[in-house]
Amino acid sequence: MDELTREFLIESQEGLDRMERCLTDLEERPQDAGLIGEIFRSVHTIKGTTGFLGFKRLETLAHAGENLLGQLREGKLTANRPIITGLLHLLDGLRSILKTIEADSNEGEGEDTGLIGRLEELQVPAQARAKHPAHARAGATSAPVLPAEPERAQPAALESVPEEPAQAATPAPMAPVEAEGDQVRPRAQGTAAESTLRVDVTLLNRMMNLVGELVLTRNQVLQATSADPRMTLLSRRLDMVTADLRESVMKARMQPVSNIFSKMPRIVRDLSQSLGRRVRLQVEGQDTELDKSLLEAIKDPLTHAVRNSLDHGIEPPDVRESAGKDPEGTLKLRAAQEGSHVIIEVYDDGAGICVEKIRKKAVERGLITAQRAARQSERELLQLIFVPGFSTAAAVTNVSGRGVGMDVVRTNVEKIGGKVEIDSRAGKGTTLRMRIPLTLAIIPALIVRSLNQSFALPQGALSELVHIPPEQAAAAIEWIENAPLYRLRGKLLPLVFLDRLLMPGVEHKMAAERDNFIAVLDADGRRFGLVVDGLADPEEIVVKPLSAVLKTIGLFSGATVLGNAELALILDPGSIALKAGVSMREEDAVRANEGETDAGAVAALEYLLVEAAGRQAAVPLADVLRIEQLPLSRIEYIGYRPVLNFEGQLLPVEDSGGVLAAVEGNPQAQIIVVVCREANRHVGIAVSHVLDVAAGGDLFEAGTAQRTGGVTLLKNRVTNVVDLGVVAPLPAGEAQPAWSEIGETVA
């Protein structure tokens, strides 16, 4: 059964339950127009939806009942006992067909002619029926069987459906006394309506807040009991239960993006007709789920983006034909989950955005100077369309030209912690990309220290961490025109000192008496290194809103309470990059979307270089989620396979290098587990040391090397690539090692 049919069954059964209650009350208050209207709406909703889903039998029966209810609603009939009896039989008939649809995904072979005829007879006023004895006799009976067919068994749709479930567990054989075409099925599970429960969003929000408080308490308990062996098992159990509860509540709040995508075809149809466009709408990833509150928040931004693509992007048919394009334009909506975010894209194959036109308009409006406009890149100029009041439309229409729309898109998306990017290529099209967090309530974060204060850094923007020893601090920074830079794997990385940003006047330098750390961040196309004084363990933090005063600073996105009960502000990497003046990288994302990839870029993948039992191996950096340092006591075993409780799930751990075996018998020995993503699951790799991050070239021709597994060239040395696909808790037999001995033989 597809999701649409399931939703129809749930809503229809709920409507019939309301109808039954209203019919009972209607017998006592036959003149109550509100009750009649409620019954009419229930039947009308079923009839309207069945036509769309193709359930003709259900539609015909509901239509007959709707006609009778229409006469009651118009006051042409009075709700007397025979009419209410007929409507109750209609209720039973509809309910019987719905149960058949749920059981067999079809309407069955039942016959509804007798019930439909009875409903049609009841539409005749009582005075007219009194003139026809046959009608009068039919109206006096409560059974909907026509007198002309006394020998026919009553169809299942006309019988009152029993409330008690069939006794499927009875060992005695069932007597074959069913009417032809009827079947008795044990009710092993409840109906679709019985298996679901509608919950008010306010209650879900309250539950999420309570779970957030529980997460804070768990963090504090874990820190308080870390030195007490007697509490270790209890704290681990609390950790697991809290993670499961958090995931369950978050799933209850999740809704598919199809809830808002389904409204776009009507908008595209109406607007394309009013603008004289021919548009083909394509939708991908409708099953992608997002938090209910976030889904509501992006409804308006998505509508603005679609309207903008139709008005400014896709050209009229004659213009497209003259440019050698298909007269019918393409508008594509795409949703996909990437880590802890959902990416929603609005793409059109229209004329694209003229960067020179934006540059000229921005100078005319005084948004930037002519000198600065000449120095800015195309991507930086494209971001100007998000400035309030900015518009390149030649005239004001009922669709555009007032400078309202794109600034609303950015403002609304950033309110919920999301980001908006736009890429365009003249003559080819435009892509608007919204990056939305899965949830606002609980996020993983790295705790950093600066100016003797703790700050939370969201892990979604964190690429890697760089350690600078004290002896290398003096030579670590390079200066170009008073801008501090760090050379990371041969590329210059702009640096931002967090203490200097928080307290202007602090000197740009690294401490020579202690370790220094650089958090490499990616934010809105800006890649930079945030220099901090120290690091603490990562935590799952509960996001709390900021006061109006702190919002004006522009460096923080929220606040939280850490496991040690310390208050910490949550850093906003995008705002930090803007305030520090970090420039955007030049990237042509539209070209990448069209499949024009750079072969050199594909060949130079980045790897995490690790060591296990004296052998080096490489893990694709794009697949690495986290690096966990933990005591051996955290590792448990299922059979012979080591597993780790990671965020409430059992994570299989591969120990091909013998790291776990080397410290066996010492529960407090520290081990390192690299947590990786493999397809739609998580796996762990036990390693001795994490050495470096390096770019590796492909040693095989295109198409012959695997995505993971094989060998690569790192720092002029042939290194094995970990094959994540073989990391699995196999029930029997020997597991293939995650990396083979090939590295030793080649090296």
Buried (B, 14 or more C-beta within 10 A) or exposed (E): EEEEBBEBBBBBBBBBBEBBEBBEEBBEEBEBEEBBBBBBBBBBBBBEBBEEBEBEBBBBBBBBBBBBBBBBBEEEBEBEEBBBBBBBBBBBBBBBBBBBBBBEEEBBEBBBBBBBBBBEBBBBEBEEBEEEEEBEEBBEEEEBBBEEEEEEEBBBBBBEEEEEEEEEEEEEEEEEEEEEEBEEEEBEEEBBBEEBEEEEEEEBBEBBEEBBEBBBBBBBBBBBBEEEEEBBEEBBEBBBEBBEBBBEBBEBBBBBBBBBBEBBEEBBEEBBEEBEBBBBBEBEBBEBBBBBBBBBBBEBBBBBBBBBBBBBBBBBBEEBEEEEBEBBBBBBBBBEBEEEBBBBBBBBBBBBBBBEEBBBBBBEBEBBEEEEBEEBEBBBBBBBBBBEEBBBEEEEEEBBBEBEBBBBBBEBBBEBBBBBBBBBBBEBBBBBBBBBBBBBBBBBBBBBBBEEBBBBBBBBBBEBBBEBEEEEBEEBBEEEEEBBBBEBEEEEBBBBBBBBBBEEEBEBBBEEEEBBBBBBBBBBBBBBBBBBBBBBBBBBBBBBEBEEEBEEEEBBBBBBBBBBEEEBBBBBBBBBBBBBEBBBEEEBBBBBBBEEEEEEEEBEBBBBBBBBEEBBBBBBBEBBBBBBEEBBBBBEEEEEBBBBBBBBBBBBBBBBBBBBEBBEEEEEBEBBBBBBBBEEEBBBBBBBEBBBBBBBEBBEEEEEBEEBBBBBBBEEBBBBBBBBBBBBBBEEEEBBBBBBEEBEEEE
